[in-house]
Amino acid sequence: MTETEQPKRIELATLLRQAREKRKLGLDEVAAKLNLSESKLQAFEQDDLALDKLNNFERGYLRNYAHFLEVDIGVFEEQFPDGSQISSQLQSMERFSYEMPPPVSKSKWGKRFYYLMIIVVIVGLFILFANHFTASDIDKLLQ
């Protein structure tokens, strides 16, 4: 690494941090807006940020972060490696993980409740129509 690359690396991290602080934004706010983790944003603001070590996704995250803060990273483009030389290692990410309860219809009691409700509706309709129609009314309808 040459002497000119070191100051640029520090400068980019400093530019990002200063731009965020100038807008009075916390890392948590920016992380929520960009759908990134706070630790990833902290890594971009560290003085030991190595642009040549970033994979394709991280470079995209960095560009989005800089664009969000309206920081021009064009002067740092020569430090990014050629995309054809990078092999991306995809990693599964689980941002929010919480246990979802099964739907009521899948439980034993939920199914019984639905069947009971269907029976109640059928019996209710039968009672409603049985009270309104007499045998003579049915004979008139059939004739």
PLY file of the C-alpha trace (Angstrom):
ply
format ascii 1.0
element vertex 143
property float x
property float y
property float z
element edge 142
property int vertex1
property int vertex2
end_header
0.00 0.00 0.00
1.42 3.37 -0.93
1.54 6.52 1.15
-1.21 8.15 -0.95
-3.69 5.32 -0.39
-3.51 5.47 3.41
-4.72 9.10 3.74
-7.54 8.49 1.24
-8.76 5.50 3.25
-8.81 7.54 6.45
-10.35 10.43 4.58
-13.28 8.37 3.28
-14.14 7.03 6.73
-13.84 10.53 8.16
-15.96 12.02 5.38
-18.72 9.50 6.01
-18.69 10.02 9.76
-18.62 13.83 9.43
-21.44 13.84 6.87
-23.62 11.70 9.12
-22.88 13.82 12.19
-23.47 17.03 10.22
-27.00 15.80 9.46
-27.41 14.90 13.15
-28.18 11.29 12.27
-27.43 8.37 14.53
-26.13 5.08 13.20
-29.42 3.44 14.20
-31.44 5.91 12.08
-29.24 5.44 9.02
-29.22 1.67 9.50
-33.02 1.65 9.55
-33.27 3.81 6.42
-30.74 1.75 4.45
-31.80 -1.60 5.91
-28.23 -2.31 7.02
-26.80 -3.32 10.36
-25.25 -0.69 12.59
-22.07 -2.76 12.77
-21.71 -2.58 8.98
-22.04 1.21 9.07
-19.57 1.41 11.94
-17.10 -0.60 9.86
-17.44 1.94 7.02
-16.61 4.74 9.45
-13.56 3.02 10.93
-10.16 4.42 10.05
-8.96 0.94 9.08
-11.50 0.65 6.25
-9.79 -1.26 3.42
-11.63 -0.56 0.17
-9.64 -3.21 -1.68
-10.90 -5.89 0.74
-14.62 -5.18 0.26
-16.70 -7.70 -1.65
-19.31 -6.71 -4.23
-22.12 -6.42 -1.71
-20.09 -4.38 0.74
-19.04 -2.00 -2.02
-22.70 -1.58 -2.94
-23.59 -0.94 0.69
-20.78 1.62 0.91
-21.95 3.37 -2.26
-25.54 3.46 -0.96
-24.33 4.83 2.36
-22.25 7.52 0.66
-25.13 8.41 -1.68
-27.51 8.65 1.28
-25.12 11.06 2.99
-24.45 12.88 -0.32
-20.72 12.11 -0.15
-18.95 11.82 -3.50
-16.81 8.68 -3.47
-15.67 9.07 -7.07
-12.14 9.99 -6.01
-11.87 6.66 -4.18
-13.01 4.52 -7.13
-9.47 3.53 -8.14
-9.08 1.82 -4.77
-11.99 -0.50 -5.45
-10.84 -3.73 -7.08
-12.10 -4.74 -10.49
-15.38 -6.59 -10.03
-14.20 -9.52 -12.16
-11.44 -10.29 -9.66
-13.77 -10.66 -6.71
-15.50 -13.88 -5.85
-18.51 -13.14 -3.74
-19.19 -15.37 -0.80
-22.91 -15.20 -0.16
-23.98 -15.60 3.41
-27.48 -16.14 4.62
-28.71 -13.21 6.67
-31.52 -13.27 9.14
-32.32 -9.74 10.16
-35.39 -10.41 12.24
-35.87 -13.82 13.75
-38.74 -14.50 16.02
-40.95 -17.49 16.54
-44.28 -17.20 14.77
-47.16 -19.00 16.43
-48.98 -21.42 14.13
-52.31 -20.20 12.73
-55.38 -21.08 14.77
-56.73 -23.19 11.91
-53.72 -25.52 12.20
-54.26 -26.35 15.87
-56.52 -29.17 17.05
-58.74 -26.80 19.02
-58.86 -24.29 16.19
-60.24 -26.88 13.79
-62.83 -27.97 16.34
-63.86 -24.37 16.86
-64.35 -23.85 13.10
-66.44 -27.03 12.80
-68.53 -26.00 15.80
-69.15 -22.57 14.25
-70.28 -24.16 10.98
-72.70 -26.42 12.85
-74.06 -23.46 14.86
-74.67 -21.49 11.65
-76.44 -24.42 9.99
-78.64 -25.05 13.04
-79.37 -21.32 13.34
-80.46 -21.13 9.69
-82.62 -24.22 10.11
-84.35 -22.75 13.19
-84.83 -19.40 11.45
-86.47 -20.92 8.39
-88.44 -23.48 10.43
-90.10 -20.72 12.47
-91.03 -18.64 9.42
-92.46 -21.38 7.27
-95.36 -23.60 8.23
-96.49 -26.76 6.49
-99.22 -24.88 4.60
-96.65 -22.34 3.32
-94.49 -25.15 1.98
-97.51 -26.79 0.27
-98.34 -23.48 -1.42
-94.76 -23.13 -2.66
-94.72 -26.64 -4.09
-97.98 -26.19 -6.05
0 1
1 2
2 3
3 4
4 5
5 6
6 7
7 8
8 9
9 10
10 11
11 12
12 13
13 14
14 15
15 16
16 17
17 18
18 19
19 20
20 21
21 22
22 23
23 24
24 25
25 26
26 27
27 28
28 29
29 30
30 31
31 32
32 33
33 34
34 35
35 36
36 37
37 38
38 39
39 40
40 41
41 42
42 43
43 44
44 45
45 46
46 47
47 48
48 49
49 50
50 51
51 52
52 53
53 54
54 55
55 56
56 57
57 58
58 59
59 60
60 61
61 62
62 63
63 64
64 65
65 66
66 67
67 68
68 69
69 70
70 71
71 72
72 73
73 74
74 75
75 76
76 77
77 78
78 79
79 80
80 81
81 82
82 83
83 84
84 85
85 86
86 87
87 88
88 89
89 90
90 91
91 92
92 93
93 94
94 95
95 96
96 97
97 98
98 99
99 100
100 101
101 102
102 103
103 104
104 105
105 106
106 107
107 108
108 109
109 110
110 111
111 112
112 113
113 114
114 115
115 116
116 117
117 118
118 119
119 120
120 121
121 122
122 123
123 124
124 125
125 126
126 127
127 128
128 129
129 130
130 131
131 132
132 133
133 134
134 135
135 136
136 137
137 138
138 139
139 140
140 141
141 142
